[in-house]
């Protein structure tokens, strides 16, 4: 997590230096940016991209992240309502068909 914070700070400094319109300021900012990057690399080594480790859950197409939260394949955390909707989708369909029989055809298409 510390690496991620450091990477964000470095990226912000890069963006700030690129937005400068004055060439001399830009050159000074680039030198400062290079010194900061060198210091970060010396202190922390190479910063690697974080990729979450997903484990299959009891629901098909849904996974657990490292915090044991339900997530989709892209790693987005799902709300309890979204999980229930996925887990019980067939049950919902049957309830709607029973309560609203005139909508049966629209659910089967």
N, CA and C atoms as a LAMMPS dump frame, in Angstrom:
ITEM: TIMESTEP
0
ITEM: NUMBER OF ATOMS
327
ITEM: BOX BOUNDS ff ff ff
-5.0000000000000000e+02 5.0000000000000000e+02
-5.0000000000000000e+02 5.0000000000000000e+02
-5.0000000000000000e+02 5.0000000000000000e+02
ITEM: ATOMS id mol type element x y z
1 1 1 N 0.83 -1.18 0
2 1 2 C 0 0 0
3 1 3 C 0.882 1.255 0
4 2 1 N 1.994 1.196 0.701
5 2 2 C 2.918 2.32 0.743
6 2 3 C 3.469 2.594 -0.649
7 3 1 N 3.749 1.529 -1.396
8 3 2 C 4.256 1.697 -2.755
9 3 3 C 3.241 2.41 -3.636
10 4 1 N 1.994 2.095 -3.45
11 4 2 C 0.936 2.72 -4.233
12 4 3 C 0.859 4.213 -3.934
13 5 1 N 0.974 4.59 -2.682
14 5 2 C 0.942 6.003 -2.283
15 5 3 C 2.131 6.744 -2.886
16 6 1 N 3.284 6.129 -2.827
17 6 2 C 4.487 6.756 -3.379
18 6 3 C 4.339 6.918 -4.89
19 7 1 N 3.816 5.9 -5.559
20 7 2 C 3.626 5.972 -7.007
21 7 3 C 2.66 7.092 -7.373
22 8 1 N 1.599 7.271 -6.613
23 8 2 C 0.626 8.339 -6.881
24 8 3 C 1.289 9.709 -6.716
25 9 1 N 2.118 9.856 -5.704
26 9 2 C 2.807 11.125 -5.486
27 9 3 C 3.741 11.427 -6.654
28 10 1 N 4.465 10.422 -7.086
29 10 2 C 5.394 10.608 -8.208
30 10 3 C 4.629 10.974 -9.471
31 11 1 N 3.518 10.309 -9.728
32 11 2 C 2.711 10.606 -10.914
33 11 3 C 2.171 12.03 -10.841
34 12 1 N 1.748 12.458 -9.659
35 12 2 C 1.246 13.829 -9.499
36 12 3 C 2.341 14.837 -9.794
37 13 1 N 3.544 14.551 -9.344
38 13 2 C 4.661 15.46 -9.629
39 13 3 C 4.964 15.496 -11.123
40 14 1 N 4.886 14.368 -11.775
41 14 2 C 5.113 14.315 -13.221
42 14 3 C 4.053 15.142 -13.944
43 15 1 N 2.794 14.967 -13.57
44 15 2 C 1.712 15.709 -14.21
45 15 3 C 1.878 17.209 -13.98
46 16 1 N 2.282 17.591 -12.779
47 16 2 C 2.466 19.012 -12.48
48 16 3 C 3.588 19.585 -13.323
49 17 1 N 4.666 18.837 -13.468
50 17 2 C 5.792 19.35 -14.248
51 17 3 C 5.448 19.451 -15.728
52 18 1 N 4.6 18.575 -16.223
53 18 2 C 4.213 18.62 -17.637
54 18 3 C 3.234 19.748 -17.929
55 19 1 N 2.508 20.194 -16.932
56 19 2 C 1.531 21.261 -17.147
57 19 3 C 2.166 22.651 -17.138
58 20 1 N 3.416 22.726 -16.777
59 20 2 C 4.099 24.01 -16.722
60 20 3 C 4.339 24.545 -18.132
61 21 1 N 4.014 25.824 -18.361
62 21 2 C 4.17 26.426 -19.679
63 21 3 C 5.553 27.024 -19.888
64 22 1 N 6.218 27.424 -18.835
65 22 2 C 7.52 28.054 -18.933
66 22 3 C 8.589 26.987 -19.107
67 23 1 N 9.398 27.078 -20.167
68 23 2 C 10.39 26.046 -20.481
69 23 3 C 11.434 25.901 -19.386
70 24 1 N 11.919 27.019 -18.834
71 24 2 C 12.947 26.923 -17.797
72 24 3 C 12.381 26.27 -16.534
73 25 1 N 11.136 26.611 -16.19
74 25 2 C 10.498 25.957 -15.053
75 25 3 C 10.317 24.471 -15.328
76 26 1 N 9.961 24.163 -16.562
77 26 2 C 9.741 22.773 -16.941
78 26 3 C 11.031 21.972 -16.837
79 27 1 N 12.137 22.548 -17.287
80 27 2 C 13.429 21.856 -17.199
81 27 3 C 13.82 21.616 -15.741
82 28 1 N 13.604 22.615 -14.901
83 28 2 C 13.914 22.464 -13.479
84 28 3 C 13.021 21.404 -12.848
85 29 1 N 11.746 21.399 -13.244
86 29 2 C 10.824 20.396 -12.709
87 29 3 C 11.226 18.986 -13.151
88 30 1 N 11.662 18.856 -14.389
89 30 2 C 12.086 17.532 -14.886
90 30 3 C 13.295 17.045 -14.107
91 31 1 N 14.244 17.933 -13.852
92 31 2 C 15.41 17.539 -13.055
93 31 3 C 14.99 17.127 -11.645
94 32 1 N 14.095 17.896 -11.054
95 32 2 C 13.599 17.571 -9.713
96 32 3 C 12.861 16.235 -9.732
97 33 1 N 12.043 16.042 -10.755
98 33 2 C 11.303 14.774 -10.897
99 33 3 C 12.27 13.596 -11.011
100 34 1 N 13.31 13.744 -11.807
101 34 2 C 14.286 12.664 -11.965
102 34 3 C 14.996 12.364 -10.65
103 35 1 N 15.318 13.406 -9.879
104 35 2 C 15.95 13.184 -8.572
105 35 3 C 15.005 12.428 -7.631
106 36 1 N 13.719 12.81 -7.652
107 36 2 C 12.737 12.127 -6.801
108 36 3 C 12.602 10.671 -7.211
109 37 1 N 12.508 10.415 -8.511
110 37 2 C 12.395 9.027 -8.987
111 37 3 C 13.624 8.206 -8.604
112 38 1 N 14.803 8.804 -8.727
113 38 2 C 16.022 8.098 -8.335
114 38 3 C 16.001 7.768 -6.847
115 39 1 N 15.566 8.727 -6.022
116 39 2 C 15.506 8.5 -4.578
117 39 3 C 14.495 7.405 -4.228
118 40 1 N 13.33 7.418 -4.889
119 40 2 C 12.318 6.385 -4.649
120 40 3 C 12.867 5.017 -5.041
121 41 1 N 13.512 4.921 -6.187
122 41 2 C 14.069 3.642 -6.627
123 41 3 C 15.168 3.155 -5.699
124 42 1 N 16.022 4.062 -5.209
125 42 2 C 17.075 3.649 -4.269
126 42 3 C 16.473 3.177 -2.947
127 43 1 N 15.446 3.864 -2.479
128 43 2 C 14.852 3.545 -1.185
129 43 3 C 13.991 2.292 -1.225
130 44 1 N 13.126 2.192 -2.226
131 44 2 C 12.129 1.124 -2.233
132 44 3 C 12.326 0.087 -3.329
133 45 1 N 13.308 0.239 -4.161
134 45 2 C 13.484 -0.697 -5.269
135 45 3 C 12.429 -0.428 -6.331
136 46 1 N 12.274 -1.356 -7.218
137 46 2 C 11.28 -1.185 -8.279
138 46 3 C 9.876 -1.373 -7.71
139 47 1 N 9 -0.446 -8.041
140 47 2 C 7.62 -0.509 -7.578
141 47 3 C 6.829 -1.337 -8.573
142 48 1 N 6.177 -2.376 -8.08
143 48 2 C 5.408 -3.261 -8.943
144 48 3 C 3.933 -2.882 -8.914
145 49 1 N 3.254 -3.192 -9.994
146 49 2 C 1.825 -2.934 -10.086
147 49 3 C 1.091 -3.943 -9.209
148 50 1 N 0.11 -3.445 -8.472
149 50 2 C -0.681 -4.307 -7.598
150 50 3 C -1.798 -4.967 -8.391
151 51 1 N -1.878 -6.281 -8.309
152 51 2 C -2.973 -7.017 -8.931
153 51 3 C -3.652 -7.855 -7.851
154 52 1 N -4.949 -7.661 -7.667
155 52 2 C -5.64 -8.402 -6.61
156 52 3 C -5.679 -9.897 -6.911
157 53 1 N -5.603 -10.695 -5.858
158 53 2 C -5.706 -12.137 -5.972
159 53 3 C -7.152 -12.53 -5.714
160 54 1 N -7.819 -13.077 -6.723
161 54 2 C -9.223 -13.444 -6.595
162 54 3 C -9.357 -14.954 -6.442
163 55 1 N -10.214 -15.364 -5.509
164 55 2 C -10.513 -16.778 -5.289
165 55 3 C -11.969 -17.027 -5.654
166 56 1 N -12.27 -18.185 -6.241
167 56 2 C -13.675 -18.489 -6.568
168 56 3 C -14.528 -18.522 -5.297
169 57 1 N -15.767 -18.069 -5.419
170 57 2 C -16.69 -18.102 -4.288
171 57 3 C -17.724 -19.207 -4.516
172 58 1 N -18.732 -19.229 -3.663
173 58 2 C -19.797 -20.218 -3.787
174 58 3 C -20.799 -19.853 -4.878
175 59 1 N -20.649 -18.686 -5.504
176 59 2 C -21.55 -18.231 -6.557
177 59 3 C -20.766 -18.208 -7.868
178 60 1 N -21.305 -18.805 -8.897
179 60 2 C -20.624 -18.865 -10.189
180 60 3 C -20.414 -17.467 -10.761
181 61 1 N -19.189 -17.165 -11.193
182 61 2 C -18.862 -15.869 -11.775
183 61 3 C -18.54 -14.792 -10.756
184 62 1 N -18.589 -15.123 -9.472
185 62 2 C -18.295 -14.176 -8.396
186 62 3 C -17.096 -14.713 -7.615
187 63 1 N -16.259 -13.799 -7.133
188 63 2 C -15.017 -14.187 -6.479
189 63 3 C -14.889 -13.502 -5.119
190 64 1 N -13.909 -13.995 -4.33
191 64 2 C -13.52 -13.336 -3.086
192 64 3 C -12.214 -12.602 -3.338
193 65 1 N -12.08 -11.368 -2.819
194 65 2 C -10.794 -10.682 -2.862
195 65 3 C -10.023 -11.02 -1.583
196 66 1 N -8.881 -10.372 -1.381
197 66 2 C -8.048 -10.691 -0.218
198 66 3 C -8.696 -10.315 1.102
199 67 1 N -9.753 -9.498 1.07
200 67 2 C -10.476 -9.119 2.284
201 67 3 C -11.736 -9.956 2.478
202 68 1 N -11.873 -10.997 1.665
203 68 2 C -13.022 -11.919 1.689
204 68 3 C -14.327 -11.191 1.358
205 69 1 N -14.248 -10.182 0.505
206 69 2 C -15.43 -9.494 0.005
207 69 3 C -15.815 -10.126 -1.326
208 70 1 N -17.103 -10.154 -1.615
209 70 2 C -17.551 -10.636 -2.913
210 70 3 C -17.226 -9.582 -3.973
211 71 1 N -16.583 -10.015 -5.065
212 71 2 C -16.241 -9.114 -6.163
213 71 3 C -16.558 -9.788 -7.493
214 72 1 N -16.71 -8.964 -8.542
215 72 2 C -16.904 -9.537 -9.871
216 72 3 C -15.535 -9.841 -10.488
217 73 1 N -15.516 -10.27 -11.729
218 73 2 C -14.266 -10.68 -12.374
219 73 3 C -13.283 -9.519 -12.523
220 74 1 N -13.781 -8.287 -12.569
221 74 2 C -12.908 -7.123 -12.679
222 74 3 C -12.399 -6.638 -11.323
223 75 1 N -12.87 -7.235 -10.239
224 75 2 C -12.432 -6.848 -8.903
225 75 3 C -13.297 -5.81 -8.231
226 76 1 N -14.432 -5.439 -8.833
227 76 2 C -15.336 -4.463 -8.221
228 76 3 C -16.118 -5.122 -7.081
229 77 1 N -16.128 -4.487 -5.92
230 77 2 C -16.834 -5.017 -4.754
231 77 3 C -18.338 -4.934 -5.001
232 78 1 N -19.029 -6.028 -4.699
233 78 2 C -20.472 -6.109 -4.904
234 78 3 C -21.217 -5.827 -3.595
235 79 1 N -22.353 -5.162 -3.714
236 79 2 C -23.18 -4.888 -2.546
237 79 3 C -23.968 -6.147 -2.185
238 80 1 N -24.483 -6.243 -0.969
239 80 2 C -25.306 -7.406 -0.601
240 80 3 C -26.507 -7.585 -1.534
241 81 1 N -27.111 -6.478 -1.974
242 81 2 C -28.258 -6.578 -2.89
243 81 3 C -27.832 -7.179 -4.233
244 82 1 N -26.68 -6.775 -4.735
245 82 2 C -26.18 -7.323 -5.998
246 82 3 C -25.868 -8.808 -5.869
247 83 1 N -25.306 -9.195 -4.727
248 83 2 C -24.994 -10.602 -4.494
249 83 3 C -26.276 -11.423 -4.45
250 84 1 N -27.281 -10.946 -3.718
251 84 2 C -28.566 -11.655 -3.639
252 84 3 C -29.227 -11.747 -5.005
253 85 1 N -29.162 -10.69 -5.77
254 85 2 C -29.765 -10.691 -7.103
255 85 3 C -29.124 -11.757 -7.988
256 86 1 N -27.812 -11.882 -7.899
257 86 2 C -27.112 -12.904 -8.687
258 86 3 C -27.392 -14.298 -8.14
259 87 1 N -27.294 -14.439 -6.826
260 87 2 C -27.461 -15.757 -6.193
261 87 3 C -28.88 -16.301 -6.385
262 88 1 N -29.884 -15.445 -6.275
263 88 2 C -31.273 -15.898 -6.304
264 88 3 C -32.017 -15.444 -7.561
265 89 1 N -31.308 -15.251 -8.662
266 89 2 C -31.949 -14.711 -9.859
267 89 3 C -33.096 -15.592 -10.341
268 90 1 N -32.954 -16.903 -10.256
269 90 2 C -34.044 -17.785 -10.689
270 90 3 C -35.243 -17.684 -9.747
271 91 1 N -34.991 -17.525 -8.453
272 91 2 C -36.083 -17.376 -7.489
273 91 3 C -36.865 -16.093 -7.744
274 92 1 N -36.16 -15.014 -8.045
275 92 2 C -36.841 -13.75 -8.34
276 92 3 C -37.736 -13.899 -9.559
277 93 1 N -37.225 -14.579 -10.568
278 93 2 C -37.986 -14.746 -11.797
279 93 3 C -39.287 -15.51 -11.524
280 94 1 N -39.208 -16.566 -10.722
281 94 2 C -40.401 -17.351 -10.402
282 94 3 C -41.412 -16.525 -9.613
283 95 1 N -40.94 -15.713 -8.662
284 95 2 C -41.838 -14.864 -7.87
285 95 3 C -42.562 -13.861 -8.76
286 96 1 N -41.845 -13.26 -9.672
287 96 2 C -42.462 -12.272 -10.552
288 96 3 C -43.483 -12.937 -11.461
289 97 1 N -43.153 -14.129 -11.957
290 97 2 C -44.103 -14.831 -12.826
291 97 3 C -45.379 -15.197 -12.071
292 98 1 N -45.242 -15.542 -10.795
293 98 2 C -46.427 -15.879 -10.002
294 98 3 C -47.246 -14.639 -9.671
295 99 1 N -46.596 -13.557 -9.317
296 99 2 C -47.296 -12.34 -8.911
297 99 3 C -47.865 -11.563 -10.103
298 100 1 N -47.194 -11.662 -11.242
299 100 2 C -47.607 -10.91 -12.432
300 100 3 C -47.652 -11.847 -13.643
301 101 1 N -48.681 -12.687 -13.716
302 101 2 C -48.733 -13.69 -14.79
303 101 3 C -48.786 -13.087 -16.188
304 102 1 N -49.289 -11.885 -16.346
305 102 2 C -49.348 -11.281 -17.674
306 102 3 C -47.958 -10.864 -18.189
307 103 1 N -46.916 -10.907 -17.322
308 103 2 C -45.565 -10.582 -17.745
309 103 3 C -44.724 -11.815 -18.051
310 104 1 N -45.314 -12.981 -18.032
311 104 2 C -44.546 -14.223 -18.227
312 104 3 C -43.774 -14.235 -19.527
313 105 1 N -44.361 -13.809 -20.591
314 105 2 C -43.686 -13.87 -21.876
315 105 3 C -42.44 -12.973 -21.903
316 106 1 N -42.509 -11.818 -21.259
317 106 2 C -41.346 -10.907 -21.301
318 106 3 C -40.162 -11.473 -20.52
319 107 1 N -40.41 -12.282 -19.474
320 107 2 C -39.314 -12.86 -18.703
321 107 3 C -38.678 -14.045 -19.409
322 108 1 N -39.373 -14.677 -20.283
323 108 2 C -38.834 -15.867 -20.938
324 108 3 C -38.112 -15.541 -22.226
325 109 1 N -38.162 -14.337 -22.668
326 109 2 C -37.484 -13.975 -23.911
327 109 3 C -36.101 -13.48 -23.661
